[in-house]
Amino acid sequence: MTFSSKNIAELNLLLAFDLSTSRAGIKIHKTASPDDKEAANSLYDKGFTSQIDGGYLTSSGITAAEHVQSLYMSLNPSASK
């Protein structure tokens, strides 16, 4: 079992959310890479975000982002987020 490149793009996008506040969303602009646009669309389709171009995390999106950020910090203990 491995992560696909699509999964990696989704994980990276989930890392972009600031979990210290529920008032901070993200916006994927039309100049974003195709991978970022596809990841944003996929996260929306899965119910993790409120908008097709980012928006805010839903409750399941918050849970997913918490897991992603925890895994990132476990793999990169010297990194500060």
C-alpha positions in Angstrom: 0.0 0.0 0.0 1.4 3.4 -1.0 0.1 6.9 -1.3 -0.7 8.1 -4.9 0.5 11.4 -6.1 -3.1 12.6 -5.8 -3.1 11.5 -2.1 0.2 13.4 -1.6 -1.3 16.6 -3.1 -4.4 16.2 -0.8 -2.1 15.7 2.3 -0.1 18.7 1.4 -3.2 20.8 1.0 -4.5 19.6 4.4 -1.2 20.8 5.9 -1.9 24.3 4.6 -4.8 24.8 7.0 -4.2 26.6 10.3 -5.8 24.4 12.9 -5.4 26.9 15.7 -8.5 28.7 14.5 -11.7 27.7 12.7 -11.8 31.2 11.1 -8.9 30.6 8.8 -9.7 28.9 5.5 -7.7 28.7 2.2 -8.4 29.8 -1.3 -7.1 27.9 -4.3 -6.7 30.6 -7.0 -7.1 30.0 -10.7 -3.3 30.4 -11.1 -2.7 27.4 -8.7 -1.1 24.2 -10.1 -3.4 21.6 -11.6 -2.5 19.2 -8.8 -3.6 21.8 -6.2 -6.8 22.4 -8.0 -7.5 18.7 -8.3 -6.7 18.1 -4.6 -9.0 20.9 -3.5 -11.8 19.5 -5.7 -11.2 16.0 -4.3 -11.2 17.2 -0.6 -14.5 19.0 -1.3 -16.0 15.9 -2.9 -14.9 13.9 0.2 -16.6 16.4 2.4 -13.4 17.7 4.0 -13.8 21.3 2.9 -16.7 23.7 2.5 -15.9 25.0 -1.0 -14.6 23.4 -4.2 -11.7 25.9 -4.2 -10.7 25.4 -0.5 -12.9 27.3 1.9 -13.0 26.0 5.5 -12.5 22.6 6.9 -15.6 20.6 7.8 -15.6 18.6 11.1 -14.4 15.5 9.2 -11.8 17.8 7.4 -10.6 19.0 10.8 -10.1 15.4 12.0 -8.3 14.5 8.8 -6.0 17.6 9.0 -5.2 16.9 12.6 -4.1 13.4 11.7 -2.0 14.7 8.7 -0.3 17.3 10.8 0.4 14.8 13.6 1.9 12.4 11.1 4.0 15.2 9.6 5.3 16.2 13.0 6.1 12.6 13.8 8.1 12.2 10.6 9.7 15.6 11.0 10.3 16.2 14.7 12.5 19.2 14.2 10.0 21.0 12.0 7.9 23.7 13.5 4.5 24.3 12.1 
